[in-house]
Amino acid sequence: MSELATIAILGGTGNEGPGLAMRWAAAGYEVIIGSRKAEKAALIAADLNQKLDIGTIVGMQNSEAARSAEICVLTVKATAHQAAIESLREELQGKIFVDATARVEFKNIAPPEPPSAGRIAQDILGSGVRVVAAFQNVPSSLLKKNLDQPVKTDVLVCADDVDAAEVVIELAEIGGMRAFYAGDLDNGIVVEGLTALLISMNKHYGGHGTIQVVGLEK
Ligand SMILES: NC(=O)c1ccc[n+]([C@@H]2O[C@H](COP(=O)([O-])OP(=O)(O)OC[C@H]3O[C@@H](n4cnc5c(N)ncnc54)[C@H](OP(=O)(O)O)[C@@H]3O)[C@@H](O)[C@H]2O)c1
């Protein structure tokens, strides 16, 4: 994309959304925080603007945020994944839709059953939306700190549409992460499952372990 796209973070008021929002806003992107409630979105947007000493992040209800952006990133609570996408089906037409959902419960850790979250999204949204699954393994704690530093993680990016994946790979890299195309949306189930491994490892060892790919040059 030649001009910087507007990015909406749908459900951007929780743990994962704000770190992504701040990294892209700091790089000059117009970022919209989406929420079920416009006032909550506006409060979080104001807080993130204050942290960055900027004024460009705005808050809106999810539907308005999705309508206003070219790239929409979903970071709603995993249990709300399907219902949230169904409710935004019309607004998301024509967009790149980035699904960060890893359907793994913290208390009952297990890899999810196929289909992947991204495949579910693509089936609901239809061919008019380019779905990309990404960021499922990026801990919010790493995203939110040291905003001027790279995040020590790699992002596995799955999509049926490789061009859309490349757009998201570039976004991840602008946000300070290395990112790799990792196959179609069905491969996303493995990436979600990796989250179960990582949560188990983090509980066992303590810390915020994530993944890095070796043997591939970027
Ligand atoms: N946390 C992490 O470290 C991490 C890392 C990688 C991937 N992820 C993935 O990112 C997604 C978000 O994780 P999170 O930890 O940020 O979640 P979260 O803080 O629990 O929730 C994020 C937002 O989801 C919205 N939400 C909650 N219930 C909803 C419902 N019934 N319908 C629509 N929206 C609802 C809320 O926004 P409003 O109340 O403002 O609408 C909330 O602020 C998950 O799919 C998770 O698997 C998380």
The ligand as an ORCA input file, in Angstrom:
! r2SCAN-3c Opt
* xyz 0 1
  N      -3.225    -11.299     25.984
  C      -2.228    -11.753     25.255
  O      -1.048    -11.747     25.677
  C      -2.503    -12.283     23.879
  C      -1.410    -12.659     23.060
  C      -1.649    -13.104     21.759
  C      -2.953    -13.209     21.295
  N      -3.992    -12.859     22.116
  C      -5.352    -12.973     21.581
  O      -5.866    -11.656     21.470
  C      -7.260    -11.658     21.775
  C      -7.504    -10.672     22.894
  O      -6.830    -11.055     24.055
  P      -6.828    -10.077     25.329
  O      -5.992    -10.739     26.353
  O      -6.550     -8.691     24.895
  O      -8.371    -10.202     25.740
  P      -9.184     -9.384     26.823
  O      -8.333     -8.298     27.384
  O      -9.831    -10.358     27.754
  O     -10.384     -8.764     25.973
  C     -10.170     -7.881     24.902
  C     -11.448     -7.114     24.636
  O     -12.471     -8.015     24.203
  C     -13.695     -7.310     24.307
  N     -14.755     -8.261     24.660
  C     -14.888     -8.969     25.806
  N     -16.009     -9.729     25.765
  C     -16.582     -9.493     24.555
  C     -17.764     -9.941     23.906
  N     -18.586    -10.822     24.493
  N     -18.033     -9.482     22.659
  C     -17.211     -8.585     22.056
  N     -16.094     -8.105     22.620
  C     -15.780     -8.556     23.853
  C     -13.504     -6.251     25.391
  O     -13.641     -4.989     24.761
  P     -14.862     -3.991     25.033
  O     -15.423     -4.297     26.391
  O     -14.195     -2.676     24.988
  O     -15.802     -4.231     23.921
  C     -12.076     -6.466     25.849
  O     -11.415     -5.273     26.205
  C      -7.618    -13.105     22.168
  O      -8.194    -13.726     21.058
  C      -6.293    -13.733     22.496
  O      -6.285    -15.109     22.180
  C      -3.795    -12.387     23.374
*
